[in-house]
Amino acid sequence: MAEAVAHRSYGKLVAFLAARTHDPAEAEDAVSEAFATALADWPRQGCPANPEAWLLTVARRKLIDGFRGAMRRQTASDELQVVEDALAAPEPGEIPDERLAMMFACAHPSIDAAVRAPLLLQVVLGLDARRIASAFLVSPAAIGKRLVRAKEKIRRAGIPIRVPEREELPARLDAVLNAIYGAYAEGWTDPCGSDAARRDLTEEGLFLARLVAALLPVEPEALGLLALLLHTEARRKARRSEAGEFVPLAQQDTSLWDRAQMDEAEDLLQRASALGSIGRFQLEAAIQSAHVHRCRSGRANWAHVLKLYDALFALTESPVVLLNRALAVAEMDGARAGLAAMPTLEAHAGMVEYQPYWAARAELLARVGAHGESREALEIAIGLERDPPVRRFLERRRG
């Protein structure tokens, strides 16, 4: 029971406490200790009627006890009462959700830009280093070190972790959008919704994306992210057969796609385009829109898709974009051209453990008749895949 509550409530509890103590690491420690207490107490005494409130109470006490200890080591003052009042009082502000408010608070400009989104994923949304590393194509050890250094810098430099004013939000938006997308993408690896933790992440990502778009309705990238998630979510029912097997995009039954979600995504894209500033999420949503149009109409539009990937790569220089661009090249100019356009492992070492790289390479090698190399690439892809239906799909291709 405690584990299920942890998946659902960890981020909310950390966000609530960190918004009041202005110290994410202290809040994380208190919530972790509260969950440890729950694991010891609940099996003996039974789960409380309101597990989240129980955990919040225990975490508050641990924070206050910690502050009391610090006060005894320093000088008694009225500061302890201020802390106790802050932990009990609601936090004023315009952001209508504790987690979203804390995400903007942790996206402080003084924190290294490369670690802001991973920090939000860990502190506010509760992802561990392994899952964060997977989202950013780095090793868990490397991301763990970056997160530790970021928290130390917050403590040492006294970076104020407070909910920003409305006029400060646009400068922090990129990190918040990247974190929301990372959370949704992690949840998307379980399309059937059988894993409660990942299902919660998908729902949370879509919910937070809607909140940001409503909070900042003239920020085109906020609209673009919501459009991207809606286009992706619209195809959920078609990604698995009735038997639970993986169905690739080109073979999906388009009648199962959610037309209302796709129409909403298209409307958001038009609104974003009218604002006159193109960004990563708008381009990614436009690519999804192009794929949807091709599958529904039966008309090839790979030249259009390739132009979108070119624009996206110019913005991001992402090897994942380069990989997807290579697949578009293969559809237009043949598998050999696609292989030549693929990112190289020498230039992009993170692709070594990226399953879609090896699956795509295997597909293109098979098309040019290099079956031995194709089989080797498939073996690597199968070894890297975590989703059993996708693994079975790859195994059938190998056979």
N, C-alpha and C positions, 0 to 999 in steps of 0.2 A: 504493500500500500504506500509506504513512504517513497519508494522509487517512482511510482506513478504520480504522486503529488509533486515530487521533485521535477519531473519532466514538465508538468503543467505550470508550476508556480515559482520555480527557482528565480527566473528572470524578474517576475513581478516583485518578489520579496526583496531582491537585491536592489532593484530600481527604487522602491519605496524608501529603503533605509539609506541608500547612497545619496539620494536627493536631499536627505536631511542632515547626514553627517559630512557630506562633500568628500567622502573618502571611499571609492569603490572597493579597494582591497579590504578595508575594515568591514564593510558591509558583506562582502563575499565570505570572509572568515566567519562572521556571526551567523549567516544563513547556513553555511556548511556545518558549523557546530550544532545548530538547531536540528538539522537533518540527522546528524550523528546521534543526537539525543533521542530523536524520534525512532530511529532504528533500534535503539536499546529499550525504549519504554513501551512503544506501541504493541510489540508482540506479547508483552506481559499484561499490560493494562487495557489493551484494546485501542482502536483508532478513535480519536476524538470526533465529535459531531461535526466540527468545523476545522479540518486539519490545517488549512492555510492560516487561520487566525491563531491557532495553537503555535504553529511554527513562528509566526511573526512575533508573538508574545515572548517566546523563548529567545529569539534572536535579539529583540530589543533589550531584554534583561542582560544578555551577554555583552552587548555593546555598552550598556550603562555600567555594568560591573567593571568592564575594561577601563572606562573613563574614570570610575571611582578609584581604581588602582593607580591610574596615572596621576590623579589629583593628590592621593596620599604621598606619592613620590615627589610631588612638587608643592604647591601651596593651595590650601583649601580656599575656595572662592565661590562666587555665584555661577561660575561657568557650568558646573554640573547640572544645575537646575535648568540652564538654558538648553543643554543637550537633551535632558529629559523632556522638556517642553517641545523641542523640535521633533523628537521621535514620536510624540503623540499627536502633534498638530498636523492638519492637512497642509500641503505645499501649495501656495497660491500660484496661479499661472494660467496661460491661455491654452497650453497644450493639453488636450482632453484625455490623456492616457499616461499613467506613471512610466511605463516602459519607454514610450516614445519620448517623453520629456527627458528621461535619463539618457537615452541615446543621443539626443542633441547636446546634453550636458557633457557627455564623455567625448564628443567630437570636438573638443577644444582645439583652437588653432595652434596652441603651443605643443600639442602632442604630435609626434611624427606622423605625417599623412599616411605613410604606408602601413601603420599599425592601428589607425583609428578604427577602421571597419572590423578587423579581428578583435580589437578590444571590446567593441560593442557586442559582437557575437558571443564573447565569453562572459563578460560581466553582466550584460542585460538579458541576453537570450539563453545563456547557460550552456552553450556548446563547448565541448572539450577541445583540447589542442589538436587531436587527431582529425576531428571533423572539420575544424577551421582550416587546418593544413590542406585537406582535400579540396576545399573550396578555392584556395589560393595557389594551388600547385607548388607548395613548398613542404619540407619535411616537418613532422610534428615537433621534433627537437628544436628546429629553427624558429617556428612560430611560438613555441613555449618560451624561448629565451627573449624574443621580441616583446612578448606580453609582460614578462617579469620586469624587463628594463623600463617599459612604459609606465608600469605601476610605481616603480621606484622613482622615476622622474616626477610623477604626479606628487608623490610624498615629499621628495627632496626639494623640488622647486616650488612647492606650495601652489600648484596649478589649481585654480578655483573650479571645483566641479559643482556647478550650479546650473539651474535651468536658465537658458539664455532668454533675453528679450526677443520679441518678434523680429526686430530689425537685424538681429544676429543670426537668425535661422538660415538664410540663403548661403552664408559662408560655410556653414557646417553641413549643408544638405548632401553633398557627394558621399561623405562617409556614412551617413544614415541610410541613404539609398543602397549603397554597396552592401551594407550589413543586412538590410531587409532582403535584398536579392540573394545573398549568401544563405540566409536562413531558409528562404523558400526553396532554393535549389537543393539544399540538403534534404528537405522534406520530400521533394519531388522524386527522389530515388526510390520512394515506396508508393507507386502510383495507385495501388489497390487500397491504401490506407490501413493496412493490417498492423503496422508498427505505430503504436500510440504516440511515441516521442516524435517521429517524423510527421505524422498526421498533424500533431499540434503545431509543428514548425511551419508546415504549409499554410494552415489556417491563420497562424499568427502573422506570417509574411504578407498574405493577402490583406488581412485586417489592417496591419500597419501601413501598407502601401495606400490603402483607401484613406486612412487618416491623414497621411502626409499630403495626398492630392487634395483633400478637402481643406487642410490647413493652409496650403500654399497653392492655390488654384491657378496662379499665373506663372508657376515654375514649370517650364516645359519638360524637364527631366523627371519631375514627380509624376506628371501625367504619362510620360513615356514608360516609366517603370510599371505603373498600374496597367497600362495597355499590354505590356509584355507578359505580365503575370496572368492577365485574363485570357490572352491568346493561348498561353500554355495550359492553363487550367481548363479551358474549353475542350481540350482533347483528352482529358483524363479517362473518360469511359472507354475510349477507343484504343487505349494503349495496351490493353490486355484482352485476350480472347475469353470466351466463356469458361474455358478450361484454365484460365490464369496465365496463359503463355504470352510472351512479349510479341507485340505487333509493331513493326517499323512504320514510320510515318507514311511512306508511299503505299502501304498495304492496308491502312486503316479504313474502317467504314465511316465515311464522312457524315453519314446520317446520325451517327452517335455524338458528333460534336455539338457543343452547346452554342446554338446560334445567338442567343441573347448575350452571352459573354463576349462572343466575337464582335457583335454589333457595337457593344459598349466599348470594346478595345479600339475599334475603328473610329468611333466618335472621339475618343480621347486622343488618338493620333492626329486627327484633324485639328482639334483644339490646340495641341502642342505645336503643330506645324505653323499655325497662324501666329504664334508668339515669336517666330523668327529667330530661334536659336537652337541649332541641331546638336544633340548630344548622344552619348553611347546608348542609353536605354531607348531613346526614340528610334535609333537605327536598328537595334536588336528587335524591337517590336515591329518595325517595318519589314524586316526579313521574315519574321513569323507570319506577318500578313501576306507576304508574297508566296510563302510556302502553302498557306491555306488556299489562296486564290488558285494556285497551280493544281492542287489536289482536287479542288471542287470543280474547276472548269475543264481540266484535262489539257490545258494549253501551257506549253513550256515557256518559262520566263527566266531562264538561267542567266541571261545577259543582265537583266534587271537585278537579280539577286547578287551577281558578281559585283556590280557597281556599288551596291549597298555594303558588301563585305569590304571593298576597297576603301570606302569612306570610313567604315568602322575601324579597320586596321590603321588608317592614318591617325585616328583619334587615340586608339588604345595600344597599338603595337603588341597585341596579345597573340601568343602562339596558338591559342584555341581558335581565335578568329582566322588566323592563317590556315589552320587545318580545315575549317569549314569552307573557307574560300577555295582551297585546293579541290574539295569535293565538287564545288560548283564548276571549277575549271574542267574537271574530269567529265562532267555532264555535257559541257560545251565542246571541248576539244579532244576528248579521249582520255583513257586511263594513264597513258604515258605522260601526257601534259599535267595531269593531276598529281602524279608521283613527283614530278619535277618541281611542282609548286608547294609541296608539303614542307612544313617546318623541319629543320634538321635538328637532330639530337645534340649536335655539337653547339649549336647556337641557343638551343632551348632545352636545357638538361631536365627541367621539370616535366617534360613530356614523357620521360622514360617510364614513369609510373601512372600515366594518364591512359586509361583503358581505351577511350575512343580513338586515340592516335593509332594504337596497334590494330584495332578493328577496322579502321578506315584503310590503313596500309595493307592489311590482309585482303580487303575487298579489291583494291586497285591492282595489287600484285596478281590476284587470281584472274582479273580481266585481261592482263597482258600475258597470261600463261605461265607466270613464275610460281608454280604451285608449291614447290618446296619452301620457298621464302614466305609464301602466303600462309602455309600451314604453321611455320615457326612464329609468324606474327600473331596468328590466331591463338596459339598456345599461350603466348604472353597475355593477350587480351583476356582469355578465359581465366588465367591465374589472377589477374587484377580485378576481375568483376566481382562485386559483392551481392548483386541481385540475382537470386537463383533462376528466375525466368529468362533474364538476359543471358546468363551463363549457358543455359540449355539452348537458347537460340544460336549462340556462337558455336556450341558443340555440334549442333546440326549442320551449320555451315562448314565446319571442319570435316565432318563426315561426307 
